Amino acid sequence: MVKAIIFDLDDTLLWDKKSVKEAFVATCQYAATKRSLDPEALEESVREVARELYASYETYEFTQMIGINPFEGLWGQFLDDNDHFRKMKEIVPTYRKDAWTQGLAKLGIEDQALGEELAERFPEERKKHPFVYEETFRVLDQLKGNYQLLLLTNGSPHLQQTKLDITPELVPYFDHIVISGGFGRGKPDPSIFEHALSLLSLTKDEAIMVGDNLMTDILGASRVGIKSVWINREQKEQGEVEPTYEIEHLEQLLDILKKLNVQNNMA
């Protein structure tokens, strides 16, 4: 009997990729008003530089474990009380400036001042563009009160809380919110899933995990024996990690839950 649903946040309930994309579009279009450049080429260049720089820092292994991607590094403040986050807080101002300045340089534009301006502008644009999938609230409305709901998200507590602050309608739906940076380990580590079950006071058979990432959400759930629902909106190849269920739209989760309840009643 499923009594609780554990939801991932980014690109499951929040459309984070679109938020980042729109922030890049706005920032790069602004850059094009200052210098003669192709905004799309600048975005591609900055994304590439950002990935390379991000992987070069001593914090990279930690960000991989907690689940913080290069583009979150371009706008997060990381004001968390932890040595690793304090180190990130020190690194990110230079990281942002270098990502944008070197991104411009790859297009043949040497302009330190503009790079610094864009580095400051991108976080503001990201905060202005919070996107939630259109079906998110419809689904949560049907689940709330019938199931315990737990939000299990990888990342920096301060950054993930910022995302929730700019979409405040989400928070009241959840009985518990677990952020990997606060817990100390990220998905797919089994311990964070076991922690979620302990908060819910449930066994692995009484919960189901819903997420978009096979290598974090689905792999982690499978490691502790929790049923999983992979939301595959982009029709990606499945690979080696096998979810219990696969859907393309969040509302399909409701049909899965109905079937599970019917099976349980018949058993």
C-alpha positions in Angstrom: 0.0 0.0 0.0 1.6 3.3 -1.1 1.1 5.9 1.6 3.7 8.4 0.6 5.1 10.0 -2.6 8.7 11.3 -2.6 9.2 13.9 -5.2 12.3 15.3 -6.8 12.2 19.1 -7.4 14.3 20.3 -10.3 12.8 19.3 -13.7 10.2 17.1 -12.0 8.0 19.8 -10.4 10.0 22.9 -11.2 11.1 23.4 -14.8 14.6 24.4 -13.9 16.1 23.9 -17.4 13.7 26.4 -18.8 14.5 28.9 -16.0 18.2 28.6 -16.7 17.6 28.8 -20.5 15.5 32.0 -20.1 18.1 33.6 -17.8 20.8 32.9 -20.5 18.6 34.3 -23.3 17.9 37.5 -21.4 21.5 38.0 -20.3 23.0 37.2 -23.7 20.5 39.5 -25.5 21.5 42.2 -23.1 25.2 41.6 -24.0 24.2 42.0 -27.7 23.1 45.5 -27.0 26.6 46.3 -25.7 28.7 44.5 -28.2 28.2 43.1 -31.7 27.7 39.4 -31.0 25.4 36.5 -31.6 23.4 35.8 -28.3 23.1 32.1 -29.0 26.8 31.8 -29.7 27.6 33.5 -26.4 25.2 31.2 -24.4 26.9 28.2 -25.9 30.3 29.6 -25.2 29.6 30.5 -21.6 28.0 27.1 -20.9 31.1 25.3 -22.3 33.5 27.5 -20.3 31.4 27.2 -17.1 31.4 23.4 -17.3 35.2 23.3 -17.7 35.9 25.8 -15.0 33.5 24.2 -12.6 35.2 20.8 -12.9 38.6 22.4 -12.2 37.8 23.6 -8.7 38.6 21.7 -5.5 34.9 21.8 -4.6 33.9 19.7 -7.7 33.9 16.4 -6.0 31.6 17.8 -3.3 29.3 19.4 -5.8 29.0 16.0 -7.6 28.1 14.2 -4.3 25.6 16.8 -3.2 24.2 17.4 -6.7 25.0 21.0 -7.7 25.5 21.7 -11.4 27.6 24.3 -13.1 24.7 26.6 -14.0 23.5 26.6 -10.3 27.0 27.8 -9.5 26.4 30.8 -11.9 23.6 32.1 -9.7 23.6 30.5 -6.2 25.0 32.3 -3.2 25.8 29.2 -1.1 25.3 30.9 2.3 25.2 27.6 4.1 27.0 26.7 7.3 29.4 24.1 6.1 33.1 24.2 5.2 32.5 23.0 1.6 29.8 25.6 1.0 31.9 28.3 2.5 34.6 27.4 0.0 32.1 27.6 -2.8 30.9 31.0 -1.6 34.6 32.1 -1.9 35.0 30.6 -5.4 31.7 31.5 -7.1 32.3 35.3 -7.6 35.5 34.6 -9.6 33.9 31.6 -11.3 31.0 33.7 -12.6 33.2 36.5 -13.8 35.6 34.1 -15.5 32.8 32.1 -17.1 31.3 35.2 -18.7 34.6 36.9 -19.5 36.2 33.8 -21.0 32.9 33.1 -22.8 33.1 36.5 -24.5 36.8 36.0 -25.2 36.0 32.8 -27.1 33.9 35.0 -29.5 36.9 37.3 -29.9 35.6 39.9 -27.4 38.1 40.9 -24.7 35.9 42.9 -22.3 36.5 42.3 -18.6 33.9 45.0 -17.5 31.1 43.5 -19.6 32.0 40.0 -18.4 31.6 41.2 -14.8 28.4 43.0 -15.6 26.9 39.8 -17.2 28.1 37.7 -14.2 26.0 40.0 -12.0 23.0 40.1 -14.3 22.6 36.4 -14.8 21.6 35.6 -11.2 19.0 38.4 -11.3 17.5 37.1 -14.5 17.4 33.5 -13.1 15.4 34.7 -10.1 13.0 36.5 -12.4 12.2 33.3 -14.3 10.8 30.7 -12.0 8.9 28.1 -14.1 6.6 25.3 -12.8 5.2 22.7 -15.1 1.6 23.4 -15.9 0.4 20.1 -14.4 2.4 20.3 -11.2 -0.3 21.9 -9.0 -3.1 19.9 -10.6 -1.3 16.7 -9.6 -0.3 17.9 -6.1 -3.9 19.1 -5.5 -5.2 15.5 -6.1 -2.5 13.9 -3.9 -2.5 16.3 -0.9 -4.5 14.8 1.9 -4.5 11.3 0.4 -0.8 10.7 0.7 2.2 12.0 2.7 4.3 14.1 0.4 8.0 14.5 0.8 10.3 16.7 -1.3 13.8 15.2 -1.8 16.1 17.5 -3.7 19.8 17.5 -4.3 21.7 20.8 -3.8 22.7 23.6 -1.5 20.0 24.3 1.2 20.3 28.1 0.5 20.0 27.7 -3.2 17.1 25.2 -3.2 15.3 27.3 -0.6 15.7 30.3 -2.9 14.0 28.3 -5.6 11.2 27.5 -3.2 11.0 31.1 -2.1 10.4 32.3 -5.6 7.7 29.6 -6.1 6.1 29.8 -2.6 2.9 28.0 -3.7 4.8 24.7 -3.7 6.0 24.5 -0.1 2.6 24.0 1.7 2.0 20.7 -0.2 4.9 19.0 1.5 5.0 17.3 4.9 8.8 17.2 4.8 11.5 18.8 2.7 14.9 17.2 2.5 17.8 18.9 0.8 21.0 16.9 0.2 23.4 19.7 1.2 21.7 19.9 4.7 21.7 16.1 5.1 25.3 15.6 4.0 24.8 13.1 1.2 23.0 13.4 -2.1 20.9 11.1 -4.3 21.6 8.3 -5.3 23.2 7.6 -1.9 20.9 5.1 -0.1 21.2 6.9 3.2 19.2 10.0 2.1 16.4 7.7 0.9 16.5 5.8 4.2 16.4 9.2 6.0 13.3 10.1 4.0 11.5 6.9 5.0 12.4 7.5 8.6 10.8 11.0 8.5 7.7 9.4 7.0 7.7 6.6 9.5 7.1 4.2 6.6 8.8 1.1 5.1 10.2 1.0 1.6 7.1 -0.7 0.3 4.9 2.1 1.5 6.6 4.9 -0.6 7.2 5.6 -4.2 9.8 8.0 -5.7 9.1 10.3 -8.6 11.9 12.0 -10.5 13.4 12.9 -13.9 17.0 11.7 -13.3 17.8 8.0 -13.7 21.2 8.3 -12.1 20.0 10.0 -8.9 16.3 9.6 -8.3 15.7 6.2 -9.8 19.0 4.6 -9.0 18.9 5.8 -5.4 15.3 4.5 -4.9 16.2 1.1 -6.4 19.1 0.8 -4.1 16.8 0.8 -1.1 14.0 -1.1 -2.7 11.6 1.9 -3.2 9.3 1.7 -6.2 10.2 4.4 -8.7 8.5 6.5 -11.4 10.8 8.0 -14.0 9.2 11.1 -15.6 10.8 11.1 -19.1 9.4 14.2 -20.7 12.2 14.3 -23.3 11.9 10.6 -24.4 15.5 9.8 -23.4 17.0 6.4 -23.7 16.6 4.4 -20.6 20.1 3.0 -20.2 21.1 0.5 -17.5 19.0 1.9 -14.6 15.5 0.5 -14.8 12.6 2.4 -13.1 9.5 0.5 -11.9 7.4 2.8 -14.1 8.0 5.3 -16.8 5.8 8.3 -17.7 6.0 11.3 -20.0 3.6 13.5 -18.1 3.2 14.0 -14.4 -0.6 13.4 -14.5 0.1 9.8 -15.6 1.3 9.2 -12.0 -2.3 9.3 -10.8 -3.2 6.3 -13.0 -0.2 4.4 -11.6 -1.3 5.1 -8.0 -4.9 4.1 -8.8 -3.7 0.7 -10.2 -1.5 0.1 -7.2 -4.4 0.8 -4.9 -6.7 -1.6 -6.8 -4.0 -4.3 -6.7 -3.6 -3.8 -3.0 -7.4 -4.0 -2.4 -7.5 -7.2 -4.4 -4.6 -8.8 -2.5 
